[in-house]
Amino acid sequence: MPPEVALHLQDDELLDVLTKTGEKTGRLFVILSRGLVHRDGDYHRAVHVWIYAESTQELLLQRRADCKDSWPGLWDISSAGHISAGDSSLLTAR
C-alpha cells in the first residue's frame, strides 16, 4: 500500500473510487480515504435524504457546521453522507 494511503486510513472514511459513469475504476487501490478522494477529485458515491412535509409543503434544510471542509456555514439538504466502501445506497440512507 502506498505510504500516503496508509497515513489516511486510521482516522478517515474509506470510499470506493468510481469512474464518471459510476463503475468501480479497476485501479489496484480502489478504496481510498475520504481525504485522498476529495484531494484528488475522484468520483465517489454519496446519498441525499430529503425530508418533505406534504401537509405543509415544507422542505427541511439544515445549516452546515462552520467547521466543515466544504461549504461551511451554508444551507444544505436534510441529510447526506458518503457511502462507505462496499456499502449500498439504501443501507447508507437508512
Jmol script that loads the backbone (N, CA, C; Angstrom):
load data "model"
ATOM      1  N   MET A   1       0.857  -1.181   0.000  1.00  0.00           N
ATOM      2  CA  MET A   1       0.000   0.000   0.000  1.00  0.00           C
ATOM      3  C   MET A   1       0.900   1.241   0.000  1.00  0.00           C
ATOM      4  N   PRO A   2       0.599   2.211  -0.847  1.00  0.00           N
ATOM      5  CA  PRO A   2       1.401   3.437  -0.864  1.00  0.00           C
ATOM      6  C   PRO A   2       1.377   4.114   0.506  1.00  0.00           C
ATOM      7  N   PRO A   3       2.467   4.715   0.949  1.00  0.00           N
ATOM      8  CA  PRO A   3       2.527   5.357   2.268  1.00  0.00           C
ATOM      9  C   PRO A   3       1.454   6.417   2.478  1.00  0.00           C
ATOM     10  N   GLU A   4       1.121   7.184   1.426  1.00  0.00           N
ATOM     11  CA  GLU A   4       0.117   8.242   1.599  1.00  0.00           C
ATOM     12  C   GLU A   4      -1.240   7.660   1.947  1.00  0.00           C
ATOM     13  N   VAL A   5      -1.565   6.460   1.424  1.00  0.00           N
ATOM     14  CA  VAL A   5      -2.839   5.816   1.752  1.00  0.00           C
ATOM     15  C   VAL A   5      -2.807   5.338   3.194  1.00  0.00           C
ATOM     16  N   ALA A   6      -1.726   4.707   3.608  1.00  0.00           N
ATOM     17  CA  ALA A   6      -1.618   4.199   4.965  1.00  0.00           C
ATOM     18  C   ALA A   6      -1.785   5.317   5.989  1.00  0.00           C
ATOM     19  N   LEU A   7      -1.269   6.506   5.685  1.00  0.00           N
ATOM     20  CA  LEU A   7      -1.387   7.621   6.608  1.00  0.00           C
ATOM     21  C   LEU A   7      -2.832   8.051   6.808  1.00  0.00           C
ATOM     22  N   HIS A   8      -3.660   7.892   5.794  1.00  0.00           N
ATOM     23  CA  HIS A   8      -5.043   8.366   5.868  1.00  0.00           C
ATOM     24  C   HIS A   8      -6.013   7.312   6.387  1.00  0.00           C
ATOM     25  N   LEU A   9      -5.642   6.059   6.433  1.00  0.00           N
ATOM     26  CA  LEU A   9      -6.587   5.008   6.780  1.00  0.00           C
ATOM     27  C   LEU A   9      -7.019   5.026   8.244  1.00  0.00           C
ATOM     28  N   GLN A  10      -6.217   5.522   9.136  1.00  0.00           N
ATOM     29  CA  GLN A  10      -6.521   5.420  10.550  1.00  0.00           C
ATOM     30  C   GLN A  10      -7.733   6.243  10.958  1.00  0.00           C
ATOM     31  N   ASP A  11      -7.875   7.456  10.495  1.00  0.00           N
ATOM     32  CA  ASP A  11      -8.898   8.365  11.000  1.00  0.00           C
ATOM     33  C   ASP A  11      -9.898   8.818   9.946  1.00  0.00           C
ATOM     34  N   ASP A  12     -10.028   8.104   8.867  1.00  0.00           N
ATOM     35  CA  ASP A  12     -10.821   8.621   7.765  1.00  0.00           C
ATOM     36  C   ASP A  12     -11.802   7.574   7.257  1.00  0.00           C
ATOM     37  N   GLU A  13     -12.884   8.050   6.628  1.00  0.00           N
ATOM     38  CA  GLU A  13     -13.823   7.162   5.956  1.00  0.00           C
ATOM     39  C   GLU A  13     -13.121   6.511   4.769  1.00  0.00           C
ATOM     40  N   LEU A  14     -13.489   5.282   4.449  1.00  0.00           N
ATOM     41  CA  LEU A  14     -12.971   4.617   3.260  1.00  0.00           C
ATOM     42  C   LEU A  14     -14.063   4.592   2.207  1.00  0.00           C
ATOM     43  N   LEU A  15     -13.728   5.069   0.990  1.00  0.00           N
ATOM     44  CA  LEU A  15     -14.706   5.214  -0.081  1.00  0.00           C
ATOM     45  C   LEU A  15     -14.259   4.450  -1.314  1.00  0.00           C
ATOM     46  N   ASP A  16     -15.228   3.868  -2.036  1.00  0.00           N
ATOM     47  CA  ASP A  16     -14.940   3.270  -3.335  1.00  0.00           C
ATOM     48  C   ASP A  16     -14.699   4.387  -4.338  1.00  0.00           C
ATOM     49  N   VAL A  17     -13.642   4.283  -5.135  1.00  0.00           N
ATOM     50  CA  VAL A  17     -13.356   5.267  -6.185  1.00  0.00           C
ATOM     51  C   VAL A  17     -14.022   4.771  -7.466  1.00  0.00           C
ATOM     52  N   LEU A  18     -14.746   5.664  -8.145  1.00  0.00           N
ATOM     53  CA  LEU A  18     -15.554   5.291  -9.305  1.00  0.00           C
ATOM     54  C   LEU A  18     -15.147   6.067 -10.556  1.00  0.00           C
ATOM     55  N   THR A  19     -15.631   5.572 -11.704  1.00  0.00           N
ATOM     56  CA  THR A  19     -15.473   6.290 -12.966  1.00  0.00           C
ATOM     57  C   THR A  19     -16.596   7.321 -13.075  1.00  0.00           C
ATOM     58  N   LYS A  20     -16.578   8.137 -14.118  1.00  0.00           N
ATOM     59  CA  LYS A  20     -17.644   9.127 -14.350  1.00  0.00           C
ATOM     60  C   LYS A  20     -19.010   8.479 -14.456  1.00  0.00           C
ATOM     61  N   THR A  21     -19.077   7.222 -14.907  1.00  0.00           N
ATOM     62  CA  THR A  21     -20.353   6.534 -15.088  1.00  0.00           C
ATOM     63  C   THR A  21     -20.749   5.711 -13.870  1.00  0.00           C
ATOM     64  N   GLY A  22     -19.985   5.807 -12.777  1.00  0.00           N
ATOM     65  CA  GLY A  22     -20.368   5.134 -11.545  1.00  0.00           C
ATOM     66  C   GLY A  22     -19.860   3.713 -11.388  1.00  0.00           C
ATOM     67  N   GLU A  23     -18.960   3.303 -12.262  1.00  0.00           N
ATOM     68  CA  GLU A  23     -18.395   1.954 -12.166  1.00  0.00           C
ATOM     69  C   GLU A  23     -17.111   2.010 -11.348  1.00  0.00           C
ATOM     70  N   LYS A  24     -16.778   0.888 -10.692  1.00  0.00           N
ATOM     71  CA  LYS A  24     -15.505   0.837  -9.977  1.00  0.00           C
ATOM     72  C   LYS A  24     -14.376   0.990 -10.988  1.00  0.00           C
ATOM     73  N   THR A  25     -13.305   1.662 -10.591  1.00  0.00           N
ATOM     74  CA  THR A  25     -12.247   2.042 -11.523  1.00  0.00           C
ATOM     75  C   THR A  25     -11.392   0.887 -12.001  1.00  0.00           C
ATOM     76  N   GLY A  26     -11.265  -0.162 -11.214  1.00  0.00           N
ATOM     77  CA  GLY A  26     -10.365  -1.249 -11.575  1.00  0.00           C
ATOM     78  C   GLY A  26      -8.935  -0.962 -11.171  1.00  0.00           C
ATOM     79  N   ARG A  27      -8.693   0.205 -10.538  1.00  0.00           N
ATOM     80  CA  ARG A  27      -7.361   0.513 -10.030  1.00  0.00           C
ATOM     81  C   ARG A  27      -7.007  -0.453  -8.919  1.00  0.00           C
ATOM     82  N   LEU A  28      -5.735  -0.659  -8.711  1.00  0.00           N
ATOM     83  CA  LEU A  28      -5.278  -1.578  -7.672  1.00  0.00           C
ATOM     84  C   LEU A  28      -5.806  -1.161  -6.308  1.00  0.00           C
ATOM     85  N   PHE A  29      -5.711   0.122  -5.993  1.00  0.00           N
ATOM     86  CA  PHE A  29      -6.239   0.609  -4.724  1.00  0.00           C
ATOM     87  C   PHE A  29      -7.528   1.371  -5.024  1.00  0.00           C
ATOM     88  N   VAL A  30      -8.651   0.664  -5.058  1.00  0.00           N
ATOM     89  CA  VAL A  30      -9.915   1.302  -5.418  1.00  0.00           C
ATOM     90  C   VAL A  30     -10.655   1.796  -4.190  1.00  0.00           C
ATOM     91  N   ILE A  31     -10.151   1.501  -3.006  1.00  0.00           N
ATOM     92  CA  ILE A  31     -10.740   2.024  -1.784  1.00  0.00           C
ATOM     93  C   ILE A  31      -9.729   2.991  -1.190  1.00  0.00           C
ATOM     94  N   LEU A  32     -10.116   4.266  -1.125  1.00  0.00           N
ATOM     95  CA  LEU A  32      -9.218   5.296  -0.603  1.00  0.00           C
ATOM     96  C   LEU A  32      -9.910   6.048   0.521  1.00  0.00           C
ATOM     97  N   SER A  33      -9.130   6.782   1.271  1.00  0.00           N
ATOM     98  CA  SER A  33      -9.692   7.584   2.349  1.00  0.00           C
ATOM     99  C   SER A  33     -10.426   8.787   1.769  1.00  0.00           C
ATOM    100  N   ARG A  34     -11.361   9.320   2.544  1.00  0.00           N
ATOM    101  CA  ARG A  34     -12.131  10.493   2.148  1.00  0.00           C
ATOM    102  C   ARG A  34     -11.192  11.642   1.804  1.00  0.00           C
ATOM    103  N   GLY A  35     -10.167  11.829   2.615  1.00  0.00           N
ATOM    104  CA  GLY A  35      -9.234  12.921   2.384  1.00  0.00           C
ATOM    105  C   GLY A  35      -8.542  12.836   1.036  1.00  0.00           C
ATOM    106  N   LEU A  36      -8.091  11.633   0.675  1.00  0.00           N
ATOM    107  CA  LEU A  36      -7.424  11.465  -0.621  1.00  0.00           C
ATOM    108  C   LEU A  36      -8.397  11.604  -1.777  1.00  0.00           C
ATOM    109  N   VAL A  37      -9.611  11.060  -1.617  1.00  0.00           N
ATOM    110  CA  VAL A  37     -10.624  11.154  -2.674  1.00  0.00           C
ATOM    111  C   VAL A  37     -10.979  12.610  -2.934  1.00  0.00           C
ATOM    112  N   HIS A  38     -11.193  13.373  -1.874  1.00  0.00           N
ATOM    113  CA  HIS A  38     -11.526  14.795  -2.042  1.00  0.00           C
ATOM    114  C   HIS A  38     -10.334  15.579  -2.568  1.00  0.00           C
ATOM    115  N   ARG A  39      -9.154  15.285  -2.075  1.00  0.00           N
ATOM    116  CA  ARG A  39      -7.955  15.987  -2.537  1.00  0.00           C
ATOM    117  C   ARG A  39      -7.746  15.810  -4.043  1.00  0.00           C
ATOM    118  N   ASP A  40      -7.946  14.582  -4.527  1.00  0.00           N
ATOM    119  CA  ASP A  40      -7.672  14.255  -5.930  1.00  0.00           C
ATOM    120  C   ASP A  40      -8.870  14.466  -6.847  1.00  0.00           C
ATOM    121  N   GLY A  41     -10.049  14.769  -6.275  1.00  0.00           N
ATOM    122  CA  GLY A  41     -11.243  14.980  -7.090  1.00  0.00           C
ATOM    123  C   GLY A  41     -11.796  13.697  -7.684  1.00  0.00           C
ATOM    124  N   ASP A  42     -11.555  12.560  -7.025  1.00  0.00           N
ATOM    125  CA  ASP A  42     -12.064  11.275  -7.523  1.00  0.00           C
ATOM    126  C   ASP A  42     -13.574  11.191  -7.372  1.00  0.00           C
ATOM    127  N   TYR A  43     -14.207  10.485  -8.303  1.00  0.00           N
ATOM    128  CA  TYR A  43     -15.638  10.222  -8.199  1.00  0.00           C
ATOM    129  C   TYR A  43     -15.875   9.199  -7.105  1.00  0.00           C
ATOM    130  N   HIS A  44     -16.945   9.434  -6.308  1.00  0.00           N
ATOM    131  CA  HIS A  44     -17.317   8.514  -5.245  1.00  0.00           C
ATOM    132  C   HIS A  44     -18.814   8.680  -4.991  1.00  0.00           C
ATOM    133  N   ARG A  45     -19.384   7.745  -4.224  1.00  0.00           N
ATOM    134  CA  ARG A  45     -20.833   7.746  -4.021  1.00  0.00           C
ATOM    135  C   ARG A  45     -21.216   8.446  -2.721  1.00  0.00           C
ATOM    136  N   ALA A  46     -22.412   9.023  -2.747  1.00  0.00           N
ATOM    137  CA  ALA A  46     -22.998   9.646  -1.563  1.00  0.00           C
ATOM    138  C   ALA A  46     -24.509   9.499  -1.662  1.00  0.00           C
ATOM    139  N   VAL A  47     -25.182   9.641  -0.543  1.00  0.00           N
ATOM    140  CA  VAL A  47     -26.648   9.633  -0.541  1.00  0.00           C
ATOM    141  C   VAL A  47     -27.144  10.977  -0.037  1.00  0.00           C
ATOM    142  N   HIS A  48     -28.314  11.366  -0.515  1.00  0.00           N
ATOM    143  CA  HIS A  48     -29.005  12.554  -0.035  1.00  0.00           C
ATOM    144  C   HIS A  48     -30.414  12.118   0.337  1.00  0.00           C
ATOM    145  N   VAL A  49     -30.832  12.447   1.542  1.00  0.00           N
ATOM    146  CA  VAL A  49     -32.183  12.150   2.013  1.00  0.00           C
ATOM    147  C   VAL A  49     -32.887  13.483   2.203  1.00  0.00           C
ATOM    148  N   TRP A  50     -33.972  13.649   1.470  1.00  0.00           N
ATOM    149  CA  TRP A  50     -34.750  14.884   1.553  1.00  0.00           C
ATOM    150  C   TRP A  50     -35.968  14.629   2.428  1.00  0.00           C
ATOM    151  N   ILE A  51     -36.226  15.522   3.378  1.00  0.00           N
ATOM    152  CA  ILE A  51     -37.387  15.388   4.254  1.00  0.00           C
ATOM    153  C   ILE A  51     -38.386  16.472   3.861  1.00  0.00           C
ATOM    154  N   TYR A  52     -39.546  16.011   3.379  1.00  0.00           N
ATOM    155  CA  TYR A  52     -40.570  16.907   2.856  1.00  0.00           C
ATOM    156  C   TYR A  52     -41.891  16.640   3.570  1.00  0.00           C
ATOM    157  N   ALA A  53     -42.497  17.677   4.098  1.00  0.00           N
ATOM    158  CA  ALA A  53     -43.799  17.564   4.757  1.00  0.00           C
ATOM    159  C   ALA A  53     -44.877  17.909   3.746  1.00  0.00           C
ATOM    160  N   GLU A  54     -45.613  16.897   3.295  1.00  0.00           N
ATOM    161  CA  GLU A  54     -46.656  17.141   2.297  1.00  0.00           C
ATOM    162  C   GLU A  54     -47.754  18.060   2.835  1.00  0.00           C
ATOM    163  N   SER A  55     -48.100  17.895   4.120  1.00  0.00           N
ATOM    164  CA  SER A  55     -49.213  18.665   4.676  1.00  0.00           C
ATOM    165  C   SER A  55     -48.952  20.173   4.654  1.00  0.00           C
ATOM    166  N   THR A  56     -47.723  20.564   4.865  1.00  0.00           N
ATOM    167  CA  THR A  56     -47.400  21.995   4.883  1.00  0.00           C
ATOM    168  C   THR A  56     -46.570  22.415   3.670  1.00  0.00           C
ATOM    169  N   GLN A  57     -46.248  21.463   2.836  1.00  0.00           N
ATOM    170  CA  GLN A  57     -45.422  21.676   1.654  1.00  0.00           C
ATOM    171  C   GLN A  57     -44.101  22.370   2.011  1.00  0.00           C
ATOM    172  N   GLU A  58     -43.470  21.857   3.078  1.00  0.00           N
ATOM    173  CA  GLU A  58     -42.195  22.399   3.526  1.00  0.00           C
ATOM    174  C   GLU A  58     -41.086  21.367   3.335  1.00  0.00           C
ATOM    175  N   LEU A  59     -39.927  21.862   2.991  1.00  0.00           N
ATOM    176  CA  LEU A  59     -38.736  21.035   2.837  1.00  0.00           C
ATOM    177  C   LEU A  59     -37.786  21.381   3.977  1.00  0.00           C
ATOM    178  N   LEU A  60     -37.361  20.358   4.708  1.00  0.00           N
ATOM    179  CA  LEU A  60     -36.456  20.578   5.832  1.00  0.00           C
ATOM    180  C   LEU A  60     -35.030  20.724   5.314  1.00  0.00           C
ATOM    181  N   LEU A  61     -34.390  21.809   5.682  1.00  0.00           N
ATOM    182  CA  LEU A  61     -32.992  22.058   5.334  1.00  0.00           C
ATOM    183  C   LEU A  61     -32.183  22.163   6.618  1.00  0.00           C
ATOM    184  N   GLN A  62     -30.874  22.066   6.490  1.00  0.00           N
ATOM    185  CA  GLN A  62     -30.008  22.249   7.645  1.00  0.00           C
ATOM    186  C   GLN A  62     -28.867  23.183   7.271  1.00  0.00           C
ATOM    187  N   ARG A  63     -28.343  23.843   8.259  1.00  0.00           N
ATOM    188  CA  ARG A  63     -27.177  24.701   8.041  1.00  0.00           C
ATOM    189  C   ARG A  63     -25.934  23.889   8.364  1.00  0.00           C
ATOM    190  N   ARG A  64     -24.997  23.851   7.421  1.00  0.00           N
ATOM    191  CA  ARG A  64     -23.758  23.107   7.627  1.00  0.00           C
ATOM    192  C   ARG A  64     -22.920  23.766   8.723  1.00  0.00           C
ATOM    193  N   ALA A  65     -22.242  22.956   9.489  1.00  0.00           N
ATOM    194  CA  ALA A  65     -21.390  23.463  10.560  1.00  0.00           C
ATOM    195  C   ALA A  65     -20.276  24.336   9.985  1.00  0.00           C
ATOM    196  N   ASP A  66     -19.870  25.319  10.749  1.00  0.00           N
ATOM    197  CA  ASP A  66     -18.798  26.215  10.312  1.00  0.00           C
ATOM    198  C   ASP A  66     -17.451  25.495  10.191  1.00  0.00           C
ATOM    199  N   CYS A  67     -17.321  24.336  10.831  1.00  0.00           N
ATOM    200  CA  CYS A  67     -16.046  23.614  10.794  1.00  0.00           C
ATOM    201  C   CYS A  67     -15.930  22.661   9.597  1.00  0.00           C
ATOM    202  N   LYS A  68     -16.955  22.551   8.763  1.00  0.00           N
ATOM    203  CA  LYS A  68     -16.904  21.652   7.607  1.00  0.00           C
ATOM    204  C   LYS A  68     -15.840  22.105   6.612  1.00  0.00           C
ATOM    205  N   ASP A  69     -15.199  21.136   5.933  1.00  0.00           N
ATOM    206  CA  ASP A  69     -14.142  21.494   4.979  1.00  0.00           C
ATOM    207  C   ASP A  69     -14.688  21.933   3.632  1.00  0.00           C
ATOM    208  N   SER A  70     -15.953  21.634   3.373  1.00  0.00           N
ATOM    209  CA  SER A  70     -16.566  22.110   2.130  1.00  0.00           C
ATOM    210  C   SER A  70     -17.898  22.793   2.462  1.00  0.00           C
ATOM    211  N   TRP A  71     -18.101  23.948   1.884  1.00  0.00           N
ATOM    212  CA  TRP A  71     -19.317  24.742   2.034  1.00  0.00           C
ATOM    213  C   TRP A  71     -19.710  24.994   3.497  1.00  0.00           C
ATOM    214  N   PRO A  72     -18.761  25.401   4.342  1.00  0.00           N
ATOM    215  CA  PRO A  72     -19.092  25.633   5.752  1.00  0.00           C
ATOM    216  C   PRO A  72     -20.103  26.755   5.920  1.00  0.00           C
ATOM    217  N   GLY A  73     -21.035  26.543   6.853  1.00  0.00           N
ATOM    218  CA  GLY A  73     -21.999  27.577   7.207  1.00  0.00           C
ATOM    219  C   GLY A  73     -23.116  27.803   6.213  1.00  0.00           C
ATOM    220  N   LEU A  74     -23.175  27.033   5.127  1.00  0.00           N
ATOM    221  CA  LEU A  74     -24.218  27.242   4.119  1.00  0.00           C
ATOM    222  C   LEU A  74     -25.372  26.265   4.313  1.00  0.00           C
ATOM    223  N   TRP A  75     -26.514  26.598   3.730  1.00  0.00           N
ATOM    224  CA  TRP A  75     -27.695  25.737   3.818  1.00  0.00           C
ATOM    225  C   TRP A  75     -27.530  24.537   2.892  1.00  0.00           C
ATOM    226  N   ASP A  76     -28.063  23.404   3.328  1.00  0.00           N
ATOM    227  CA  ASP A  76     -27.896  22.145   2.599  1.00  0.00           C
ATOM    228  C   ASP A  76     -29.176  21.330   2.726  1.00  0.00           C
ATOM    229  N   ILE A  77     -29.200  20.235   1.990  1.00  0.00           N
ATOM    230  CA  ILE A  77     -30.363  19.346   2.054  1.00  0.00           C
ATOM    231  C   ILE A  77     -30.476  18.726   3.442  1.00  0.00           C
ATOM    232  N   SER A  78     -31.557  18.006   3.679  1.00  0.00           N
ATOM    233  CA  SER A  78     -31.866  17.490   5.007  1.00  0.00           C
ATOM    234  C   SER A  78     -30.778  16.606   5.595  1.00  0.00           C
ATOM    235  N   SER A  79     -30.318  15.646   4.842  1.00  0.00           N
ATOM    236  CA  SER A  79     -29.324  14.722   5.369  1.00  0.00           C
ATOM    237  C   SER A  79     -28.539  14.121   4.206  1.00  0.00           C
ATOM    238  N   ALA A  80     -27.248  14.023   4.359  1.00  0.00           N
ATOM    239  CA  ALA A  80     -26.420  13.452   3.302  1.00  0.00           C
ATOM    240  C   ALA A  80     -25.191  12.819   3.918  1.00  0.00           C
ATOM    241  N   GLY A  81     -24.577  11.953   3.161  1.00  0.00           N
ATOM    242  CA  GLY A  81     -23.346  11.346   3.636  1.00  0.00           C
ATOM    243  C   GLY A  81     -22.700  10.494   2.575  1.00  0.00           C
ATOM    244  N   HIS A  82     -21.430  10.225   2.760  1.00  0.00           N
ATOM    245  CA  HIS A  82     -20.713   9.338   1.848  1.00  0.00           C
ATOM    246  C   HIS A  82     -21.183   7.900   2.040  1.00  0.00           C
ATOM    247  N   ILE A  83     -21.094   7.135   0.973  1.00  0.00           N
ATOM    248  CA  ILE A  83     -21.375   5.702   1.052  1.00  0.00           C
ATOM    249  C   ILE A  83     -20.042   5.012   1.282  1.00  0.00           C
ATOM    250  N   SER A  84     -19.907   4.349   2.416  1.00  0.00           N
ATOM    251  CA  SER A  84     -18.654   3.674   2.755  1.00  0.00           C
ATOM    252  C   SER A  84     -18.351   2.576   1.754  1.00  0.00           C
ATOM    253  N   ALA A  85     -17.088   2.301   1.568  1.00  0.00           N
ATOM    254  CA  ALA A  85     -16.636   1.259   0.640  1.00  0.00           C
ATOM    255  C   ALA A  85     -17.384  -0.041   0.917  1.00  0.00           C
ATOM    256  N   GLY A  86     -17.966  -0.596  -0.141  1.00  0.00           N
ATOM    257  CA  GLY A  86     -18.671  -1.861  -0.032  1.00  0.00           C
ATOM    258  C   GLY A  86     -20.120  -1.772   0.394  1.00  0.00           C
ATOM    259  N   ASP A  87     -20.589  -0.627   0.872  1.00  0.00           N
ATOM    260  CA  ASP A  87     -21.979  -0.477   1.299  1.00  0.00           C
ATOM    261  C   ASP A  87     -22.873  -0.093   0.131  1.00  0.00           C
ATOM    262  N   SER A  88     -24.188  -0.244   0.323  1.00  0.00           N
ATOM    263  CA  SER A  88     -25.159   0.117  -0.699  1.00  0.00           C
ATOM    264  C   SER A  88     -25.763   1.488  -0.384  1.00  0.00           C
ATOM    265  N   SER A  89     -26.397   2.086  -1.392  1.00  0.00           N
ATOM    266  CA  SER A  89     -27.061   3.374  -1.210  1.00  0.00           C
ATOM    267  C   SER A  89     -28.192   3.254  -0.195  1.00  0.00           C
ATOM    268  N   LEU A  90     -28.996   2.203  -0.297  1.00  0.00           N
ATOM    269  CA  LEU A  90     -30.145   2.028   0.598  1.00  0.00           C
ATOM    270  C   LEU A  90     -29.698   1.833   2.043  1.00  0.00           C
ATOM    271  N   LEU A  91     -28.682   1.007   2.261  1.00  0.00           N
ATOM    272  CA  LEU A  91     -28.169   0.785   3.605  1.00  0.00           C
ATOM    273  C   LEU A  91     -27.678   2.103   4.202  1.00  0.00           C
ATOM    274  N   THR A  92     -26.975   2.889   3.432  1.00  0.00           N
ATOM    275  CA  THR A  92     -26.453   4.165   3.932  1.00  0.00           C
ATOM    276  C   THR A  92     -27.585   5.146   4.228  1.00  0.00           C
ATOM    277  N   ALA A  93     -28.592   5.209   3.366  1.00  0.00           N
ATOM    278  CA  ALA A  93     -29.709   6.123   3.585  1.00  0.00           C
ATOM    279  C   ALA A  93     -30.474   5.769   4.849  1.00  0.00           C
ATOM    280  N   ARG A  94     -30.631   4.484   5.108  1.00  0.00           N
ATOM    281  CA  ARG A  94     -31.334   4.053   6.326  1.00  0.00           C
ATOM    282  C   ARG A  94     -30.553   4.481   7.534  1.00  0.00           C
TER     283      ARG A  94
END
end "model"
wireframe off; spacefill off
backbone 0.3
color backbone group
